[in-house]
Amino acid sequence: MRLTSKGRYAVRAMLDLTTNSNGSPVRLQEISERQNISLHYLEQLFRKLRNGQAVKSVRGPGGGYVLARSMDEITVKDILDCVGENINPAKDILGTEAEVSNTVEFHLSKNYFQNLGFIMSEYLSTTSLGDLVRKSQEVKADVEKVEAERREQAAQVQNVAPATTTTESAFSEFASGIRTNIGEINQ
């Protein structure tokens, strides 16, 4: 049931390709640098993605990879299937003949994990690259908004700090004047 790095990296690389292509081919070297994934590993993944018809390769100068279909037609399940990732939790529940038990508990757990597999498959089949890209854009916009608010707050704090310093220096001058006046009175 475990999603391996192969599946995670394939989805990340496809998201990177989708967000950075703008209709032009993207070189694997660029994806490698942005995503910190080994170029050799990406070459293996993209060979599988190309064989699975999720991407097309473009040869020559300015070449690289582009999506074979629109981002809304490629699902996360398509990507995982292309790279041979099977995350069906029920695949190991059947076990060997020696492990198969004709008990209520065995059948309940088997049915539970089969249903979980159906739910996971449905979720992966209905989530497209386009959905993830749009979610990514929403998250980036939220992060930018929070960062802008923090910068604004920091600027306000900096504007208040000099005012405090100015107030402190004004108070210092006032106190100095009082001391001078008191000194004159004492003489």
N, C-alpha and C positions, 0 to 999 in steps of 0.2 A: 504494500500500500504506500510505500515510501516514494516520494518524488525525488529523483536523483538530480545531481548537478546538471546532467545532460538535459533534462527537461526544463529546469530553471534557466539555464544559460540559453537554450533555444528560444524560450519565450522572451527573455531579455533582449537577445540579439534581434529578434523579429520586431520587437517594439522600437528598438533603436533604428533599425532599417526603415520602419514605417514613419517615424517622426523626423528622420533626417534626409529622406530621399527627395522630397519635393519634385517627384517625377523623374529624377535623375538617378543613375546607378550609384550605389554606395559601396566603397571598397571595404573589404573585410578588415584591413589594417586600421581604418578609421573606427570601425565598431570595436575592434580589439582595444584600441587606446581609450575610447570613451567608457567602455564597460569593464575594462581590466580583465578581459578574458583572453587566454592564449590564442594567438593567430592560428596555430596548428589545430587547436581544438575547434575553433570556428570553421576552419576549412572542412573538417570532418562533419560537423553539424550541417553546414550549408550544402554539402554534397547530398546528404540525406534529405534536406528540405527541398533541394532541386529535384531529386528523384521522386519525391512525394508531391511535386507540382505546387509547392507553396511559394517558391521563388524562381526567378529566371536569372541566368547569368548573362552578362553583356561583356563581350570580348573587346579588346583593343584599348587605346588610350581613352581615358574617361570611363572605362568599364567598371564593372562591379556587379552588384545584385540589385534587383528590383522585385517587388511583389508580383507574383504570377496572376493574382486576382485582386480585387479591391480589398481594402482593409476590413470592410464589413462582411466579406464573404469568407474570410479565413478565421476559423475558430481556434481557441486554445487547444481543443481536442485534436484538431487537424495537425497543429504543430507537434504536439506530443506523440501522435501516431506516426508522423514522418520520421521522428528520431528514435522510434522504437520504445517509447516510454509507455508502460502499461501500469497504471496505478489502480487497477481494479482490486479492491480489498478482498473480494471473494475468490480470487484465483488460487490462493494458498489454503483456503479453508477446507477444500475437499481432501487434501493430503493423499497419502498412500492408502492402499486397501487395508493395511494393518491399522492405520489411524482412524479409518471410517468407523463410526459407531452408530448403531441404530437406536440412539437414545433421543428423547425429546430435546434434551439440552443441545445435542449436536445439531439437530435439524433446526432448532430455534436460532442458534448462533449462525448457522449456514445461511438461513433465510435473511437474518438481520444484515449480514455482511453483503449478501447479494443485493438487497434493497439499497444499502449504502452505496454500493457500486453503481447502481442505476441512477441514484440521485447525483452522484459525482459526475457521471458521464453526461447526464442532462445539463448540469451546470457548465461543464467544460464545453459542451456542444452549443450552448446558447450564449457564450461569452466570446465576442469577436475581438480581433485586434483593434478594430475601430472603437469598441466599447472601452478597452483599456487605454487607448490613446486619449479619448475624450476625458476619461477619469484622470489621467495624468495631467492634462491641461488644467482641469479644475484644481487639482492639488497644487500645481505650480502657481496658479493664480492666488490661491489661499496663502501659500508660503510667501509670495511676493507682497501680498497685502499685510501680513504679519510683520515682515521685515521693514516695510515702509512705516508702519505704526511704531516699531521699535526705534527706527532712525529719527522719527518725529519726536518721540519721547526723549531720546538722548539729546536732541537739539534743544528741546525745551529745558532740560536739566542744565545744559551748558549755558543757556541764556540766563537762567536763574542764578547759577553759580557766580558769574561776574557781578550781577546785581548785588549779591550778598557781599562780595568783596568790596564793591563800591560802598555799600552801606557800612561795612566794617571800617573802611578807611574814613568815611565821613564821621562815624562815631569816634574813631580814633582822633581825628582833627578836633572834634567838639570837646572830647575829654582833655586833650592837650590844651585847648583854649581855656577850659575851666581851671586846670592846674596853673596855667599862667596867671589867670585872674586871682586865684587863691594866693599864689605867690606874691602878687602885688599887694594884696590886702595885708598879708603877714609882714610886709616890710615896713 
